[in-house]
Amino acid sequence: MSWQAVAEKDFRDAIRSRLLIVLTLLFTLFSAGAAYLVTEIDPPQQAALTGEVTTVLLISGLVSATAVFIPIVSIAVAYRSLAGERDSGSLKLLLSLPNSRLDVVLGKFVGRSGVVAVALFVGFAVGIVVTASLADAFSPLEYVVFVGISMLFAFVFIAITVGVSAFTSSTSRAAYGAFGLFVVFQFLWSSLAQGVAYAVNGFSFEGIEEGDAVFELFQLLTILDPTAAYQQGTLWVVRSLDESGELAANNSELAFYLQDWFGFIVMALWIVIPLAVGYARFESSDL
């Protein structure tokens, strides 16, 4: 066996347990319901002023909801990936086959990512009908790009959760750890970034101005949050496509780590680093 075989087994187990069906229904209801709420109940401010709902305005409203929904679903799917195998004792059986511990970690990540990716793609494909009917000027390209970046964001939290699951020895610790990180990213990261800037500036906010070193440090710390990186990267790509039909240069006068496209680098790092840390711990631990 290898990581491909582990991933395939994980994906098939999800189908047999009907997890894939449940997730697909969740993503379908979410994409359709969120699009309806954004346009009919709480429309974007610009849409309220112009009276026209475009795809980019609709996505601008949706991205905040997906930034909360996708991590929760991804964590729920992945937190048992390795810790659950330890609790049940099946991990020893899995490792008794010709699988390395690296094969198991990568296979679990790919398998859980495949489950979420299929459910997200099918769910948002159905939701595109609702989105197209609600937008006054609908662009399939912008919507597909939004779905693709949202899928990458799901991979980020699957990687984080698999890494935590590999790092810990029980499902409860894996759940607490993964959801704890979600709370930090979603609600506390900005405050932590402000606290660092406050401390670096001599425990004062006075004198901090846009463009100075402390302000740039705050901006860098802010985008290191995977949720902020997802929102910033999504809106940059979608708005660039909406304005010119192709990706345009943006904030080119800023340092590369402060430009909007750097959000994609941040998301890539949040996939690689948690998996690497989780694997390092898993490789050295006794089962």
N, C-alpha and C positions, 0 to 999 in steps of 0.2 A: 504493500500500500504506500501512499504518499499523501501530500497535502491535498492533491486533487481528489483522491478517494475519500479522505476525511470530509472535504467540502461536499462532495456528492452525497455521502451518507447523511450529513447534517441537513442538506436540502430535502432529501427524500423523507427524513423523519418529520420535517415540518409539514410536508404534504400529507403524510399519514395522520398526523395529529390535527389536521385541518387548520393549523396555524396560518398557513398561506391564505386560505379562504377568508379567515377572520380579518387578517391584516388588509387584504384587498378591499373588503367591505368597509373597513375603517377609513382607509385612504379615499375611497370613493365618496363616502358620506362627508368626510372632512373637506375635500377639494370642492365639492358642489355646495356644501353648506357655507363654507368660508367665503366663497365667491358671492353667494347670495347676500350674506350679511354685510360684506364690504360695500356692495353696490346699493343695496336697498335700505339698509338700516344705518350704517355708518360709512357713508361714501368719503373718499379722499377729499381733502379741502379744495384742491384744484378742480376736481370734478364738480364739486358743489358750486364753484364760481363760474365755470365755463358751461356747465350743463352737459358735458360730454365725458363719457367713461371710455378711456382708451385702455389698451392692454397694459401699457406701462404703469398707468395709474392703478389699475386693478392689481397688478403684481406688487406695487408699492404698498398696497393695503394688505395683501396676502402674506408678504414675506415676514411680517411680525408674528402672524399666527403660526406659520410653518416653523419658525425659529423656536417655538415652544413645543408644538405637537410632534415634530419629527424626532427630537432627542428623547422624549418620553417613550415613544414607540420603540425606538432603537434600543434603549436601555432595557425595556421590558423583554425584548426579543433576545438580547445577548447576555444578560447578567448571569444566566445559568450555564453558559457555554462550556466553561471548564470547571467552575466551582460545583456546578450540579453533577458533573461527571465524577468529581472527587467524592461528593456526598454519597452517591449511589454505588461507588466502587467500580463503575464501568470504565473509569479512566485507566486503571491498571490493565484491564483487558485490552483496551484500545492501544496501549503502549506495548503490550506483549506481542502485538502484530508488528510487522516491519515498518513501524512509524517512529520517527524521531519526535522529540518534544517540539521542535520547530515545525514539523509537519502538522502536528496537532493544533498549535496556535494559529498558524496560517490557514489551515483547513477550516477551523472554526470561524475565523474572521471572514473568509470567502463564502462559506456556507450561509452564515447569518446575513451577510451582505446581499447574497443572491436572493434570499427570501424577502428581505425588505425592498430590494430593488424591483423585483417583479411586482410585488404588491403596490409599491408606489407608482410604478409606470402604468399599470392597468388602472389603478384608482384615479390617477390624474388624467389618463386618457379618456375615461368616462366623464370626469369633471370638466374636460375641455368643451364639452357640449354646452354645459351650463355657462361656462366662462364666455364662450363665443356668443351665446344668446344675450348675455347681459352687457357686453362691451359694445359701445357704439362704433368703435373702429378696432377690429380684432386683428392681431398679427400672430399667426401660428408659430412663426420663427421665435418671437419673443417668449411665447408661452413654453415652447419646447426647451429653449435655453434655460428658462426658470426651473422647469422640471429636472433638467440635467444637473444644474447646480444644487438643487435641493437633494438629489440623489447623492451627490458628493458629500453634502452636509450630513446625510444619514450615515454614510461610511465613516465619517469622523467620529460620531458617537458610538457606532458599533466598535470601532477600533479602541476607543477609550474604555468601553465597557468590557470588551474581551481582554484588554490589558489588565483591568482591575480584577476580572474573574480569574485570570492566570496568576495574579499577584497574591490573591487571598486563598484561604482554604475552606471557606464555607459560602453557601449561597446568600446567607443573611449579610455577611460582611461585604460580599460583592454588590448586593443591592444597595446597602447603605453607602458604600464608597462611590458607586456610579451616580446615584441620585444626589449624593452630597456634592459631587463635582458639578452636576447639572445646576444645582441651586447656586453654587459659587459663580458659574459662568453666566447664569441668567439674571441674578439679582445682586450679586456682591462685587463682581469684577470691577465695575466702574468706580465704586467706592474705594476699592483697594488701590486702583491706579491713581485716584486722587490723593489717597493717603501717602503713596510713595512720592508723588510730586510735591506734596506738602512737606514731607520730611527732607527731601533733597534740597528744597528751597529754604531751608533753615526754619522749618516748622511754621511756615507762613505762606499764604497765597498772594501776598502783596508783591508787586513787581513782575508777576508772571504775565507775559504777553505773547501773543501769537507770533511764532517764528523763533522764539528763543529756545535755548537748550532744554529747559525744564518743560516747556510746553510740548516740544517734540518728543520728549521722553513720555509724557502723558499720552500723546497720540499713539506712540509705538505700543505702550502697554495696553491701550484700549483695543487696538486691532489684533493683539495677541489672543484675545478672547475669541474662541472659534465661532461663537454666535455673532459677534460683531463683524468678524471676518466674512461670514456667510452673507449677512445683510448688506454689507458694504460692497462685496464683490458682485452679488446678484444685481443690485440697483445700478452699479457702474456698467455692467455688460448690457443689461436690458435698456437702459437709457441711451447708451452709445448706439445700439442697434436702432432704437426708435428715432434718433436724431439724424443718423447718416446712412443707415443700412450696413454699416461695417464698424468694427471696433475703432474708436478714435483715441488719440493720445489724451491723457488726462493728468493734470497736475504735474506735468513733466519737469517743472522747475523745482519740485520737492525732492528730497532724498528718496531713493527707490523704496525704502521700507515705510514711507508715509503715503505712497501712492495707492489708489484704490485697488489696483490689480494685485497688490501684495497680499490681499486677503486670501487669494488662492494658494499662495505659498504657505501661509499660516495654516490653512486647512490641510494641506499635504503633510506638514510637519506634525499636526495633531493626529494624523493617521499613523505615521511611521514611529514617532517617539513612544506613545503608550504601548504599542505592540512590542517594541524593542525592550522597554522596561519590564513589561509583563513577562515576556519570554525569558529575560535574564533571571528574574526571580523564580519563574517556573522551572527553569533548567537546573537551578541550584537547590531546589526544595526537595524534601523527602515526601513521598506520597503515602 
